[in-house]
Amino acid sequence: MISFGPIPSRRLGKSLGINNISSQKVCTYSCIYCQVGITNKYSADRTSFFEPSVIYDEVKKHLQKLDAIDMPDYLTFVSNGEPTLDINLGKSIEILKTFNIPIAVITNGSMLNDSLVREELSHADWVSVKIDTADKETWKTLNRPLAKLDFDHYKNGLLKFSQEFKGKLVSETMLVKGVNDSPEILHQTAELVLSINSSTAYLSIPTRPPAIATVTAPGESEINAAYQIYTEMGLNTELMLGFEGTNTGFTGNAIDDIINICTVHPIREDTMQELLRKDNADPMILKSLIHGKHIQQVKYGSNTFYIRKFHS
């Protein structure tokens, strides 16, 4: 349950996901919009989840199962939680470099005040940091951080990393209606994004089932206003508003593919049907996974999604 996909990425093309956090979600945040769900285990203490050799072997086996057309553009650490909580992250990045595929890491940035975390991330080719707001109270409301985390330390870590990192650094701001979409908040957020010299500032909205059911995307006028504020500040801004598509990679093992992907990436109904078709799988597999409570079916907006269901 370490590697999955590749899945189509609006930022990275074909991304082979690497979930370096074992079992249920472990994170420094419990964002209200998180597609993985609420955080049952808060932590800011780095620990070992998988040995780097295990991650390497799993990725190697996964790559060997893929057709040439499905070979990924990036190997991406996108976890069931915060990937920098993995104390072996740096070693894993280094060993995966031997595949000669660029390495990406998607982080919420909360651990960047730690010099060791920054040093380990320096080996990646592409890093995305989460910057949803520059306002402390909004940060608490939106990202629901571990109580002992300090907002100024978070911002300081972002600035230090941006000064040290030689790869491509991008930022992502998730816009949530009524929380961080006001012009005042957006101007402050844009200033923080500008301060880290983000090569691309991505603006996104919830498109998959969020941790808190009442979370919704801002309206078109608010999204447009956010884009205008960011671009007028001189930021290279891109909107991530739509569906990435159904062209998900497959290994031939439908059960593994479904469980591994939806652990960190809810699968939309049309993508699920395409995945079953590619894996030449019996449609009853989906029903058996739901009946066995390995996954669950949820509605968000007008779409149906499948997400991982963890047993207590």
N, C-alpha and C positions, 0 to 999 in steps of 0.2 A: 504493500500500500504506500510505496514511496514515490514512484513516478507515475504520471498519467498523461494521456493525450497522445500526440500533440493536440492542443486546442487552438482555434483561431483567436488571435489577440489583436485588438485594435491598435496596440502600440508596437508589438514585437513580431507580427506575422504569424508563423507557426511556432507555438511555444510548447515545449515539453515540460510540463510542470513537475516540480520536485517538492514533495511534502516532507520536510525534515523534522516535523513535529509529530511524535507518535500519539496514537490513541485520540482522546478528546482534545478539544481546543485548549491551548495554553497561550495566554496573551497578556500583555501589559494593559490592554484596552478591552472594553466591551462596547464597541461602537453601536449606536442605535440602528445603523443601517447595515450592519455586517451580514453578508450573505451566508456565513458559516453559522450564524446564530449567536446567542449570548455566550459570554465567557464563564464557564463553570470553575475554571482554575486560573485565577489571577496570579501572575508572577513577574518579577523583575530580576530573578536570579537565574543566571545562565547554568545550564546543565547539559548532560549528554543524553541524546535521544537515540541516535544511530551512529555507529562507527562509520567514518568516511569510506572505508573499504566496502561496507554493506551498501551504502548509497551508490558508490561506483559500480558495483556488481549489478545492482538492480537497474540502473540506467543503461548499462551495457547490454543486458538481456533485453531491455525494452527496445533499444535502438535496433537490435538485431531482428526483431519481429516486424519492424516497420517496412513498408514498401518505400522505394526511393522517392516517390512523390510526396510521402508523408514525413520525410526527414525534417527535423525542426531547424528553425532559424536561430533559436535561443534555447538554452537549458535554463529554466527559470525557477528560482526558489520562491514559491508562492505557497504558503503553508496553512495548516489548520491552526492558525495562531500567528505569533510574531517570530519570523525565521531567525532573527538575531539572538533569540534566547538559546539557540543551539550553540553550545560551547565549541563544537567541532565545525562550525560553519566555514571558517577560514581554510581548514585542512580539506574540507569537502570541495570547496571551490577550486583549490589548487589541483586536486587529483582529477576533477572533472575537466580541467583544462586540456588534458591529454586527448580528449575527443575532438579538439579543434573546432568546437562550436562555442560561440560567445555565451558568457554566463551573465544572467540577469538576476537581480534580487529586488523583490517588492517588500518594502519595510514601512512601518508606521513612523519610524524615526525616533521613537521614544528612548532607544538605547544608545543613541549616537554620542551622548556625553561621555561614554566609556571609550577611552582611547584604544583599548583592545578590539572593541567592536568596529571602530573606524578603520583600524589597521587591517582587519580581516576582510571587511567590505572593499578595501582598496584593490583587492585582487579581482573583483568583478569587472565586467566590461560596461555594464549598464545598471544603474540603481534608480529606483523610483522611491521618493519619500512622500509620506502623507502630510499635507499641510491643509487642513480643513478650515483653520481659523488662526488668527493672531491674538484672539481675545481669550483670556484665561477662563472666564465663566462659560463662554460658548464652548471652549475645549472640554470642560467638565461635562457639559450637557450633551454634547455630540459624541465625544470619544469615550466618556466614562472611564477615565484612567484609574489605574491602581492608586490607592490613596496616598502612598508615599512618593509618588512621582511628582516632580516639581516642574511647573510650566516653563520657568526661566531656564532650567537645565535642559529641557527639551529644545527650546529655541537656540540655546548656546551650542548644543550638539549639532544641530542643523548647520549652523554657521561654520563651526570647526570642520565638519565633514566636507562642506562645499569648498573650503579653502585647500583641503588636502587631496581630495579625490581627483584622479587624472582621467577617469573614464567619462561616460556620458551620464549626467545627472539630470533627472526630470522630476517634476512634482505632480501630485494629483490632489485636487480639491473636490470632495464629494459635496454637492449642493443638496441640502435638505430643506424643504419648504418650512418657513417660519422659524428656522434655527440659525442658519448662517448665510442667508440669501439677501440680507438688507444691504443697501449701498454702503453704509458706514462700515459694517463688518467686512464686506468685500474689498473695500479700499485698504483696510488694515491687512487683510490676508494677502492681497496683491503685493503690498510693500514687503511682507515677510518673504514671499516667493521671489521677489526681485532681489532681495538681499543675498540669496544663495546662488544667484546666477544660473537658475534652472534653464537648461537648453530648450525645454518645452514645458509649458505649464498646461496640464490637462485639467479640464473641467468636466466632471462626470455627474450623473444623477443615478439614483437607485433604479435598476432595471430587473433585479432579481429579488426574491422574497427576503425582506430585511429582518433583523433580530426583533425589532419592535414593529408590530403590524401596522401601527398608525403612521409610520414614516412614509412620506410621499415626496415626489419630485416637485420643484418649483414650477410655476407656469412658464410659458414661452417668453413672456416679457421680462421676467426675472432672470431667466437663463441668458437672454440677449443682453440684458444690462450687465450681468457678470462678465460676459465675453467682452463687452465694450470697455468696462473698467480695467480688465486685465490687459487688453491690447493697448489702451491709451497710456497705461503705465510702462509700455515698452516691452511687454512680455510676448514671447512667441507662443500664442495660445491656441489650443486645439480642443474642440468639443468631443466628448465621448458620450453620445446619447443613444445610439442605436444598438441593434443586435449584431453580434459578430458573425453570425452565420452558423450553418449546421455541419461544416466540413471538419469534423473532429477526427483525429487519428484513431487507429484501432489496432489491437494486437491479435485478434482472433479469439480471445477469451472474453466473452461478453460480460460475464459476472465480474471479473476483475476490472474491466474497463469501466463499467457502470459505477461500481463502488469506489474505485480510486478517483475517478473524476468528481463525482458528486460529494465526496468528502470535503472538498474545498471549492467546488464550482458547481452550483445547482444546474442541472441539465434540463433545458426546455423540452417540451413534448416533441417538437419537430426534430430537434437534435437527437433525442432519444430514439426515435423511430429510424433515423438515418444510421445511428450507431448500431442498432440491432440488425439492420439490413447489411451493413458492411461486415459485421461479425458472423453473418449467416446464422443468426440466433433464433431460436424458437421464441415467439412473443410471450409465451407462458413464463419465460425466465423473469420478465419484469413483474408479473403477478406474484411469482414465488418470492422474489426479493421483498416485495411489499408485505406479503403475508407473513414472511419470516422476520419482519420488522428490521430489515437491514437498511431499507430506504423508506421514505415516505413521500407521498404526493401532496403538493401544496399549490394553492392558487395565489397569484399575485397579478393584479391588474386583470387583463383579459387572457393571460397565459397560465398554463399548467407547468409546474416544475417538479423535478425529483431531487430530493436532498438526502444526505446521509442521516440515518437515525441511530444514535448511539444508545446503548443499553446502560442503565445506571449501575 
